[in-house]
Amino acid sequence: MVQKKDIDWGSLGFAYMHTDYSYVSNYKDGAWDEGGLTPDHTVTLSECAGLLHYCQEVFEGLKAYTTKDGDIVCFRPDQNAERMYNSAERICMPPFPKERFVRAVEEVVRANAAYVPPFGSGATLYVRPFMFATGDVIGVKPADEYQFRILVTPVGPYYKGGVHPVKLQVSKYDRAAPHGTGNIKAGLNYAMSLYPSVEAHSKGYADNMFLDPKTRTYVEESGGANILFVKEDGTLVVPQSFTDSILPSVTRRSLVDVAEKMLGMKVEQRPVKFQEILDDEFVEAGMCGTAAVISPVGEVDTDEVHYVFKSGMENVGPTMKKLRETLTGIQSGEIEDRFGWVHKIDVE
């Protein structure tokens, strides 16, 4: 039995805390080295490193949990490995091998098992794999040296006071270019969303709803999550992008499977016009991602229109509530995992 750290798990926020180990591997001369654990949580870079000049960086986010039975598990790390591989290829970085990615996650979580919060605390161990260009580059081209790292940190629940509906504003800015990098998990996309995010927060909104960058008529995603809708008849509607600028969320993919294969729901994955919201086509909405699983959305505002979904701002809609409870139940071991998603990490 792992002796847990003396941490007030219930008071943890969603913030960074040093743990005992990180994982690091370096790419040089056309190959990744053996890699391994390190107690050093700092990174030293040349002032000419490609990361600093041409933004060659990709990252992932997943969590380690303690289940009801006391096991330490991660949720679908193979999917994060796949997405990071694709992200790296898109911006000309040597992808970190998928099998090694999963083994590295296992290794760093195992080494920091004392920081995995206990079951029922509401807290988790956040796992952040990331990769960046370390080689010197002065002309505009890919670097020839890279570093892959994984940091872990215990975090509290995304919503301290429980899950409540939030408000979004429709941003006048674009998150990504048509057929650009919106479909990969790269830091440059998030940098694009920072200014509109700060602006939204200053007005009391939880986040932005970005429209498609080509016609600004279709719903895409928020600054850090995919968006879902529910129709009056219970159909789950998942926006797709005809300009390929929505990030393929692991949580979204999982919720679609839960909806179709466990809850017997009809699912439509298609481009969704913003006008459909205003035409009362949907009774519920939500944002989905690793941090909160589902954040229910009660209101969406433009400069001209303040639209409140039928589910309202007081309570979580029944469909979003059921989807969230089912997926978190699978993750925590309280609901049978029919899909083989829960990845157990053996801890000595």
Contacts in CASP RR format, 6 or more apart in sequence:
PFRMAT RR
TARGET T0000
AUTHOR 0000-0000-0000
METHOD contacts of the structure
MODEL  1
MVQKKDIDWGSLGFAYMHTDYSYVSNYKDGAWDEGGLTPDHTVTLSECAG
LLHYCQEVFEGLKAYTTKDGDIVCFRPDQNAERMYNSAERICMPPFPKER
FVRAVEEVVRANAAYVPPFGSGATLYVRPFMFATGDVIGVKPADEYQFRI
LVTPVGPYYKGGVHPVKLQVSKYDRAAPHGTGNIKAGLNYAMSLYPSVEA
HSKGYADNMFLDPKTRTYVEESGGANILFVKEDGTLVVPQSFTDSILPSV
TRRSLVDVAEKMLGMKVEQRPVKFQEILDDEFVEAGMCGTAAVISPVGEV
DTDEVHYVFKSGMENVGPTMKKLRETLTGIQSGEIEDRFGWVHKIDVE
2 72 0 8 1.000
2 113 0 8 1.000
2 114 0 8 1.000
2 116 0 8 1.000
2 347 0 8 1.000
3 114 0 8 1.000
4 114 0 8 1.000
4 115 0 8 1.000
4 116 0 8 1.000
4 117 0 8 1.000
4 118 0 8 1.000
5 114 0 8 1.000
5 115 0 8 1.000
7 115 0 8 1.000
7 117 0 8 1.000
7 154 0 8 1.000
9 117 0 8 1.000
9 118 0 8 1.000
9 121 0 8 1.000
9 122 0 8 1.000
9 123 0 8 1.000
9 154 0 8 1.000
9 156 0 8 1.000
10 121 0 8 1.000
10 122 0 8 1.000
10 123 0 8 1.000
10 156 0 8 1.000
12 117 0 8 1.000
12 123 0 8 1.000
12 154 0 8 1.000
12 155 0 8 1.000
12 156 0 8 1.000
13 155 0 8 1.000
13 156 0 8 1.000
13 160 0 8 1.000
14 155 0 8 1.000
14 156 0 8 1.000
14 158 0 8 1.000
14 291 0 8 1.000
15 153 0 8 1.000
15 155 0 8 1.000
16 151 0 8 1.000
16 153 0 8 1.000
17 153 0 8 1.000
17 154 0 8 1.000
18 41 0 8 1.000
18 153 0 8 1.000
19 112 0 8 1.000
19 115 0 8 1.000
19 151 0 8 1.000
19 152 0 8 1.000
19 153 0 8 1.000
19 154 0 8 1.000
20 39 0 8 1.000
20 111 0 8 1.000
20 112 0 8 1.000
20 114 0 8 1.000
20 115 0 8 1.000
21 37 0 8 1.000
21 38 0 8 1.000
21 39 0 8 1.000
21 108 0 8 1.000
21 111 0 8 1.000
21 112 0 8 1.000
22 37 0 8 1.000
22 38 0 8 1.000
22 39 0 8 1.000
22 40 0 8 1.000
22 41 0 8 1.000
22 108 0 8 1.000
22 149 0 8 1.000
22 150 0 8 1.000
22 151 0 8 1.000
22 152 0 8 1.000
23 35 0 8 1.000
23 36 0 8 1.000
23 37 0 8 1.000
23 38 0 8 1.000
23 104 0 8 1.000
23 107 0 8 1.000
23 108 0 8 1.000
23 148 0 8 1.000
23 149 0 8 1.000
23 150 0 8 1.000
24 35 0 8 1.000
24 36 0 8 1.000
24 37 0 8 1.000
24 38 0 8 1.000
24 147 0 8 1.000
24 148 0 8 1.000
24 149 0 8 1.000
25 32 0 8 1.000
25 33 0 8 1.000
25 34 0 8 1.000
25 35 0 8 1.000
25 36 0 8 1.000
25 96 0 8 1.000
25 100 0 8 1.000
25 104 0 8 1.000
25 147 0 8 1.000
25 148 0 8 1.000
25 149 0 8 1.000
26 32 0 8 1.000
26 33 0 8 1.000
26 35 0 8 1.000
26 134 0 8 1.000
26 145 0 8 1.000
26 146 0 8 1.000
26 147 0 8 1.000
26 148 0 8 1.000
27 33 0 8 1.000
27 94 0 8 1.000
27 145 0 8 1.000
27 146 0 8 1.000
27 147 0 8 1.000
27 148 0 8 1.000
28 144 0 8 1.000
28 145 0 8 1.000
30 94 0 8 1.000
30 144 0 8 1.000
32 94 0 8 1.000
32 96 0 8 1.000
32 97 0 8 1.000
32 100 0 8 1.000
32 148 0 8 1.000
35 104 0 8 1.000
36 104 0 8 1.000
36 107 0 8 1.000
37 107 0 8 1.000
37 108 0 8 1.000
37 111 0 8 1.000
41 151 0 8 1.000
43 147 0 8 1.000
43 149 0 8 1.000
45 51 0 8 1.000
45 52 0 8 1.000
45 134 0 8 1.000
46 134 0 8 1.000
46 135 0 8 1.000
46 136 0 8 1.000
48 135 0 8 1.000
48 136 0 8 1.000
48 137 0 8 1.000
48 138 0 8 1.000
49 132 0 8 1.000
49 133 0 8 1.000
49 134 0 8 1.000
49 135 0 8 1.000
49 136 0 8 1.000
49 137 0 8 1.000
49 143 0 8 1.000
50 56 0 8 1.000
50 133 0 8 1.000
50 134 0 8 1.000
50 135 0 8 1.000
50 136 0 8 1.000
50 137 0 8 1.000
50 143 0 8 1.000
51 57 0 8 1.000
51 132 0 8 1.000
51 133 0 8 1.000
51 134 0 8 1.000
51 143 0 8 1.000
53 137 0 8 1.000
53 138 0 8 1.000
54 133 0 8 1.000
54 137 0 8 1.000
54 140 0 8 1.000
54 143 0 8 1.000
55 91 0 8 1.000
55 186 0 8 1.000
55 187 0 8 1.000
55 188 0 8 1.000
55 191 0 8 1.000
56 91 0 8 1.000
56 92 0 8 1.000
56 93 0 8 1.000
56 132 0 8 1.000
56 133 0 8 1.000
56 142 0 8 1.000
56 143 0 8 1.000
56 146 0 8 1.000
57 130 0 8 1.000
57 131 0 8 1.000
57 132 0 8 1.000
57 133 0 8 1.000
57 186 0 8 1.000
57 187 0 8 1.000
57 188 0 8 1.000
58 84 0 8 1.000
58 87 0 8 1.000
58 88 0 8 1.000
58 91 0 8 1.000
58 93 0 8 1.000
58 130 0 8 1.000
58 131 0 8 1.000
58 132 0 8 1.000
58 184 0 8 1.000
58 185 0 8 1.000
58 186 0 8 1.000
58 187 0 8 1.000
59 84 0 8 1.000
59 128 0 8 1.000
59 129 0 8 1.000
59 130 0 8 1.000
59 131 0 8 1.000
59 185 0 8 1.000
59 186 0 8 1.000
59 187 0 8 1.000
60 80 0 8 1.000
60 83 0 8 1.000
60 84 0 8 1.000
60 128 0 8 1.000
60 129 0 8 1.000
60 130 0 8 1.000
60 185 0 8 1.000
61 80 0 8 1.000
61 126 0 8 1.000
61 127 0 8 1.000
61 128 0 8 1.000
61 129 0 8 1.000
61 290 0 8 1.000
62 74 0 8 1.000
62 75 0 8 1.000
62 76 0 8 1.000
62 77 0 8 1.000
62 80 0 8 1.000
62 105 0 8 1.000
62 127 0 8 1.000
62 129 0 8 1.000
62 250 0 8 1.000
62 290 0 8 1.000
63 74 0 8 1.000
63 75 0 8 1.000
63 124 0 8 1.000
63 125 0 8 1.000
63 126 0 8 1.000
63 127 0 8 1.000
63 290 0 8 1.000
64 72 0 8 1.000
64 73 0 8 1.000
64 74 0 8 1.000
64 109 0 8 1.000
64 116 0 8 1.000
64 124 0 8 1.000
64 125 0 8 1.000
64 127 0 8 1.000
64 152 0 8 1.000
64 345 0 8 1.000
65 72 0 8 1.000
65 73 0 8 1.000
65 74 0 8 1.000
65 75 0 8 1.000
65 116 0 8 1.000
65 119 0 8 1.000
65 124 0 8 1.000
65 125 0 8 1.000
65 331 0 8 1.000
65 332 0 8 1.000
66 72 0 8 1.000
66 116 0 8 1.000
66 117 0 8 1.000
66 118 0 8 1.000
66 119 0 8 1.000
66 120 0 8 1.000
67 73 0 8 1.000
67 119 0 8 1.000
67 332 0 8 1.000
67 333 0 8 1.000
67 342 0 8 1.000
68 119 0 8 1.000
68 332 0 8 1.000
68 333 0 8 1.000
68 334 0 8 1.000
69 333 0 8 1.000
70 119 0 8 1.000
71 344 0 8 1.000
71 345 0 8 1.000
72 109 0 8 1.000
72 110 0 8 1.000
72 113 0 8 1.000
72 116 0 8 1.000
72 344 0 8 1.000
72 345 0 8 1.000
72 347 0 8 1.000
73 331 0 8 1.000
73 333 0 8 1.000
73 342 0 8 1.000
73 343 0 8 1.000
73 344 0 8 1.000
73 345 0 8 1.000
74 105 0 8 1.000
74 106 0 8 1.000
74 109 0 8 1.000
74 127 0 8 1.000
74 342 0 8 1.000
74 343 0 8 1.000
74 345 0 8 1.000
75 250 0 8 1.000
75 254 0 8 1.000
75 331 0 8 1.000
75 341 0 8 1.000
75 342 0 8 1.000
75 343 0 8 1.000
76 250 0 8 1.000
76 254 0 8 1.000
76 341 0 8 1.000
76 343 0 8 1.000
77 101 0 8 1.000
77 102 0 8 1.000
77 105 0 8 1.000
77 343 0 8 1.000
78 98 0 8 1.000
78 102 0 8 1.000
78 343 0 8 1.000
79 250 0 8 1.000
79 253 0 8 1.000
80 101 0 8 1.000
80 105 0 8 1.000
80 129 0 8 1.000
80 250 0 8 1.000
81 96 0 8 1.000
81 98 0 8 1.000
81 99 0 8 1.000
81 101 0 8 1.000
81 102 0 8 1.000
82 98 0 8 1.000
83 184 0 8 1.000
83 185 0 8 1.000
83 248 0 8 1.000
83 250 0 8 1.000
84 95 0 8 1.000
84 96 0 8 1.000
84 101 0 8 1.000
84 129 0 8 1.000
84 131 0 8 1.000
84 185 0 8 1.000
85 95 0 8 1.000
85 96 0 8 1.000
85 98 0 8 1.000
85 101 0 8 1.000
86 95 0 8 1.000
86 184 0 8 1.000
87 184 0 8 1.000
87 185 0 8 1.000
87 186 0 8 1.000
88 94 0 8 1.000
88 95 0 8 1.000
88 96 0 8 1.000
88 131 0 8 1.000
89 95 0 8 1.000
90 181 0 8 1.000
90 184 0 8 1.000
90 186 0 8 1.000
91 142 0 8 1.000
91 181 0 8 1.000
91 184 0 8 1.000
91 186 0 8 1.000
92 142 0 8 1.000
93 131 0 8 1.000
93 133 0 8 1.000
93 142 0 8 1.000
93 146 0 8 1.000
94 146 0 8 1.000
96 129 0 8 1.000
96 131 0 8 1.000
96 148 0 8 1.000
101 129 0 8 1.000
102 343 0 8 1.000
104 129 0 8 1.000
104 148 0 8 1.000
104 150 0 8 1.000
105 127 0 8 1.000
105 129 0 8 1.000
105 150 0 8 1.000
106 345 0 8 1.000
108 127 0 8 1.000
108 150 0 8 1.000
108 152 0 8 1.000
109 116 0 8 1.000
109 125 0 8 1.000
109 127 0 8 1.000
109 152 0 8 1.000
109 345 0 8 1.000
110 345 0 8 1.000
110 346 0 8 1.000
110 347 0 8 1.000
110 348 0 8 1.000
112 125 0 8 1.000
112 152 0 8 1.000
113 345 0 8 1.000
113 347 0 8 1.000
115 125 0 8 1.000
115 152 0 8 1.000
115 153 0 8 1.000
115 154 0 8 1.000
116 124 0 8 1.000
116 125 0 8 1.000
116 154 0 8 1.000
117 123 0 8 1.000
117 124 0 8 1.000
117 125 0 8 1.000
117 154 0 8 1.000
117 156 0 8 1.000
119 332 0 8 1.000
120 332 0 8 1.000
122 156 0 8 1.000
122 157 0 8 1.000
123 154 0 8 1.000
123 155 0 8 1.000
123 156 0 8 1.000
123 157 0 8 1.000
124 154 0 8 1.000
124 155 0 8 1.000
124 156 0 8 1.000
125 152 0 8 1.000
125 153 0 8 1.000
125 154 0 8 1.000
125 155 0 8 1.000
126 152 0 8 1.000
126 153 0 8 1.000
126 154 0 8 1.000
126 155 0 8 1.000
127 150 0 8 1.000
127 152 0 8 1.000
128 150 0 8 1.000
128 151 0 8 1.000
128 152 0 8 1.000
128 153 0 8 1.000
129 148 0 8 1.000
129 149 0 8 1.000
129 150 0 8 1.000
130 148 0 8 1.000
130 149 0 8 1.000
130 150 0 8 1.000
130 151 0 8 1.000
131 146 0 8 1.000
131 147 0 8 1.000
131 148 0 8 1.000
131 149 0 8 1.000
132 146 0 8 1.000
132 147 0 8 1.000
133 142 0 8 1.000
133 143 0 8 1.000
133 145 0 8 1.000
133 146 0 8 1.000
134 143 0 8 1.000
134 145 0 8 1.000
134 146 0 8 1.000
134 147 0 8 1.000
135 143 0 8 1.000
135 144 0 8 1.000
135 145 0 8 1.000
135 146 0 8 1.000
136 143 0 8 1.000
137 143 0 8 1.000
158 291 0 8 1.000
158 292 0 8 1.000
158 295 0 8 1.000
159 292 0 8 1.000
159 295 0 8 1.000
163 292 0 8 1.000
163 294 0 8 1.000
163 295 0 8 1.000
163 296 0 8 1.000
163 316 0 8 1.000
163 324 0 8 1.000
164 296 0 8 1.000
164 316 0 8 1.000
165 296 0 8 1.000
165 297 0 8 1.000
165 298 0 8 1.000
165 299 0 8 1.000
165 311 0 8 1.000
165 312 0 8 1.000
165 313 0 8 1.000
165 314 0 8 1.000
165 315 0 8 1.000
165 316 0 8 1.000
165 317 0 8 1.000
166 205 0 8 1.000
166 206 0 8 1.000
166 207 0 8 1.000
166 287 0 8 1.000
166 295 0 8 1.000
166 296 0 8 1.000
166 297 0 8 1.000
166 298 0 8 1.000
167 204 0 8 1.000
167 205 0 8 1.000
167 206 0 8 1.000
167 297 0 8 1.000
167 298 0 8 1.000
167 299 0 8 1.000
167 300 0 8 1.000
167 301 0 8 1.000
167 313 0 8 1.000
168 200 0 8 1.000
168 205 0 8 1.000
168 206 0 8 1.000
168 207 0 8 1.000
168 208 0 8 1.000
168 209 0 8 1.000
168 222 0 8 1.000
168 287 0 8 1.000
168 297 0 8 1.000
168 299 0 8 1.000
168 300 0 8 1.000
168 301 0 8 1.000
169 200 0 8 1.000
169 203 0 8 1.000
169 205 0 8 1.000
169 208 0 8 1.000
169 209 0 8 1.000
169 300 0 8 1.000
169 301 0 8 1.000
169 302 0 8 1.000
170 208 0 8 1.000
170 209 0 8 1.000
170 211 0 8 1.000
170 274 0 8 1.000
170 300 0 8 1.000
170 301 0 8 1.000
170 302 0 8 1.000
171 196 0 8 1.000
171 200 0 8 1.000
171 208 0 8 1.000
171 209 0 8 1.000
171 210 0 8 1.000
171 211 0 8 1.000
172 196 0 8 1.000
173 192 0 8 1.000
173 195 0 8 1.000
173 196 0 8 1.000
173 208 0 8 1.000
173 210 0 8 1.000
174 192 0 8 1.000
174 210 0 8 1.000
174 213 0 8 1.000
175 182 0 8 1.000
175 189 0 8 1.000
175 192 0 8 1.000
175 193 0 8 1.000
175 196 0 8 1.000
175 208 0 8 1.000
175 210 0 8 1.000
175 213 0 8 1.000
175 220 0 8 1.000
175 221 0 8 1.000
175 223 0 8 1.000
175 245 0 8 1.000
176 182 0 8 1.000
176 189 0 8 1.000
176 192 0 8 1.000
176 213 0 8 1.000
176 245 0 8 1.000
177 213 0 8 1.000
177 245 0 8 1.000
178 212 0 8 1.000
178 213 0 8 1.000
178 214 0 8 1.000
178 243 0 8 1.000
178 245 0 8 1.000
179 243 0 8 1.000
179 244 0 8 1.000
179 245 0 8 1.000
180 243 0 8 1.000
180 244 0 8 1.000
180 245 0 8 1.000
181 188 0 8 1.000
181 189 0 8 1.000
182 189 0 8 1.000
182 244 0 8 1.000
182 245 0 8 1.000
182 246 0 8 1.000
182 247 0 8 1.000
183 241 0 8 1.000
183 244 0 8 1.000
183 245 0 8 1.000
183 246 0 8 1.000
183 247 0 8 1.000
183 248 0 8 1.000
184 247 0 8 1.000
185 247 0 8 1.000
189 247 0 8 1.000
190 223 0 8 1.000
190 224 0 8 1.000
193 208 0 8 1.000
193 210 0 8 1.000
193 223 0 8 1.000
193 224 0 8 1.000
196 208 0 8 1.000
196 210 0 8 1.000
196 223 0 8 1.000
197 207 0 8 1.000
197 208 0 8 1.000
197 223 0 8 1.000
200 206 0 8 1.000
200 207 0 8 1.000
200 208 0 8 1.000
205 301 0 8 1.000
206 295 0 8 1.000
207 222 0 8 1.000
207 223 0 8 1.000
207 224 0 8 1.000
207 225 0 8 1.000
207 287 0 8 1.000
208 222 0 8 1.000
208 223 0 8 1.000
209 219 0 8 1.000
209 221 0 8 1.000
209 222 0 8 1.000
209 227 0 8 1.000
209 300 0 8 1.000
210 220 0 8 1.000
210 221 0 8 1.000
210 222 0 8 1.000
210 223 0 8 1.000
211 217 0 8 1.000
211 218 0 8 1.000
211 219 0 8 1.000
211 220 0 8 1.000
211 274 0 8 1.000
212 218 0 8 1.000
212 219 0 8 1.000
212 220 0 8 1.000
212 241 0 8 1.000
212 242 0 8 1.000
212 243 0 8 1.000
212 245 0 8 1.000
212 271 0 8 1.000
213 220 0 8 1.000
213 243 0 8 1.000
213 245 0 8 1.000
214 242 0 8 1.000
214 243 0 8 1.000
217 273 0 8 1.000
217 274 0 8 1.000
217 275 0 8 1.000
218 239 0 8 1.000
218 241 0 8 1.000
218 242 0 8 1.000
218 271 0 8 1.000
218 272 0 8 1.000
218 273 0 8 1.000
218 274 0 8 1.000
219 227 0 8 1.000
219 239 0 8 1.000
219 272 0 8 1.000
219 273 0 8 1.000
219 274 0 8 1.000
219 277 0 8 1.000
220 227 0 8 1.000
220 239 0 8 1.000
220 241 0 8 1.000
220 245 0 8 1.000
220 246 0 8 1.000
221 227 0 8 1.000
221 239 0 8 1.000
221 246 0 8 1.000
221 247 0 8 1.000
221 287 0 8 1.000
222 287 0 8 1.000
224 247 0 8 1.000
224 287 0 8 1.000
224 289 0 8 1.000
225 249 0 8 1.000
225 287 0 8 1.000
225 288 0 8 1.000
225 289 0 8 1.000
225 291 0 8 1.000
225 292 0 8 1.000
225 295 0 8 1.000
226 238 0 8 1.000
226 239 0 8 1.000
226 246 0 8 1.000
226 247 0 8 1.000
226 249 0 8 1.000
226 251 0 8 1.000
226 252 0 8 1.000
226 287 0 8 1.000
226 288 0 8 1.000
226 289 0 8 1.000
227 239 0 8 1.000
227 285 0 8 1.000
227 286 0 8 1.000
227 287 0 8 1.000
227 288 0 8 1.000
227 297 0 8 1.000
228 236 0 8 1.000
228 237 0 8 1.000
228 238 0 8 1.000
228 252 0 8 1.000
228 255 0 8 1.000
228 285 0 8 1.000
228 286 0 8 1.000
228 287 0 8 1.000
228 288 0 8 1.000
228 294 0 8 1.000
228 320 0 8 1.000
229 236 0 8 1.000
229 237 0 8 1.000
229 238 0 8 1.000
229 239 0 8 1.000
229 272 0 8 1.000
229 277 0 8 1.000
229 281 0 8 1.000
229 282 0 8 1.000
229 284 0 8 1.000
229 285 0 8 1.000
229 286 0 8 1.000
230 236 0 8 1.000
230 237 0 8 1.000
230 282 0 8 1.000
230 283 0 8 1.000
230 284 0 8 1.000
230 285 0 8 1.000
230 317 0 8 1.000
230 319 0 8 1.000
230 320 0 8 1.000
231 237 0 8 1.000
231 281 0 8 1.000
231 282 0 8 1.000
231 283 0 8 1.000
232 283 0 8 1.000
233 266 0 8 1.000
234 265 0 8 1.000
234 266 0 8 1.000
234 283 0 8 1.000
234 319 0 8 1.000
235 265 0 8 1.000
235 266 0 8 1.000
235 267 0 8 1.000
235 268 0 8 1.000
236 255 0 8 1.000
236 256 0 8 1.000
236 259 0 8 1.000
236 265 0 8 1.000
236 266 0 8 1.000
236 267 0 8 1.000
236 268 0 8 1.000
236 319 0 8 1.000
236 323 0 8 1.000
237 267 0 8 1.000
237 268 0 8 1.000
237 270 0 8 1.000
237 272 0 8 1.000
237 282 0 8 1.000
238 252 0 8 1.000
238 256 0 8 1.000
238 267 0 8 1.000
238 268 0 8 1.000
238 269 0 8 1.000
238 270 0 8 1.000
239 246 0 8 1.000
239 270 0 8 1.000
239 271 0 8 1.000
239 272 0 8 1.000
240 246 0 8 1.000
240 269 0 8 1.000
240 270 0 8 1.000
240 271 0 8 1.000
240 272 0 8 1.000
241 271 0 8 1.000
242 271 0 8 1.000
249 288 0 8 1.000
249 289 0 8 1.000
250 289 0 8 1.000
250 290 0 8 1.000
251 288 0 8 1.000
251 289 0 8 1.000
251 290 0 8 1.000
251 293 0 8 1.000
251 327 0 8 1.000
252 288 0 8 1.000
252 289 0 8 1.000
254 327 0 8 1.000
254 339 0 8 1.000
254 341 0 8 1.000
255 288 0 8 1.000
255 294 0 8 1.000
255 323 0 8 1.000
255 327 0 8 1.000
256 267 0 8 1.000
256 269 0 8 1.000
257 339 0 8 1.000
258 323 0 8 1.000
258 326 0 8 1.000
258 327 0 8 1.000
258 330 0 8 1.000
259 265 0 8 1.000
259 267 0 8 1.000
259 323 0 8 1.000
260 266 0 8 1.000
260 267 0 8 1.000
261 338 0 8 1.000
261 339 0 8 1.000
262 326 0 8 1.000
262 338 0 8 1.000
263 322 0 8 1.000
263 323 0 8 1.000
263 326 0 8 1.000
265 319 0 8 1.000
276 282 0 8 1.000
277 285 0 8 1.000
277 300 0 8 1.000
277 307 0 8 1.000
278 305 0 8 1.000
278 307 0 8 1.000
280 310 0 8 1.000
282 309 0 8 1.000
283 309 0 8 1.000
283 310 0 8 1.000
283 311 0 8 1.000
284 296 0 8 1.000
284 309 0 8 1.000
284 310 0 8 1.000
284 311 0 8 1.000
284 317 0 8 1.000
284 318 0 8 1.000
284 319 0 8 1.000
284 320 0 8 1.000
285 296 0 8 1.000
285 297 0 8 1.000
285 298 0 8 1.000
285 300 0 8 1.000
285 309 0 8 1.000
285 311 0 8 1.000
285 320 0 8 1.000
286 294 0 8 1.000
286 295 0 8 1.000
286 296 0 8 1.000
286 297 0 8 1.000
286 320 0 8 1.000
287 294 0 8 1.000
287 295 0 8 1.000
287 297 0 8 1.000
288 294 0 8 1.000
288 295 0 8 1.000
293 324 0 8 1.000
293 327 0 8 1.000
293 328 0 8 1.000
294 320 0 8 1.000
294 323 0 8 1.000
294 324 0 8 1.000
294 327 0 8 1.000
296 311 0 8 1.000
296 316 0 8 1.000
296 317 0 8 1.000
296 320 0 8 1.000
296 321 0 8 1.000
297 309 0 8 1.000
298 308 0 8 1.000
298 309 0 8 1.000
298 311 0 8 1.000
298 312 0 8 1.000
298 313 0 8 1.000
299 306 0 8 1.000
299 307 0 8 1.000
299 308 0 8 1.000
299 309 0 8 1.000
299 312 0 8 1.000
299 313 0 8 1.000
300 307 0 8 1.000
300 309 0 8 1.000
301 307 0 8 1.000
311 317 0 8 1.000
311 318 0 8 1.000
311 320 0 8 1.000
316 324 0 8 1.000
326 335 0 8 1.000
329 335 0 8 1.000
330 336 0 8 1.000
330 337 0 8 1.000
330 339 0 8 1.000
330 341 0 8 1.000
330 342 0 8 1.000
331 342 0 8 1.000
333 342 0 8 1.000
END
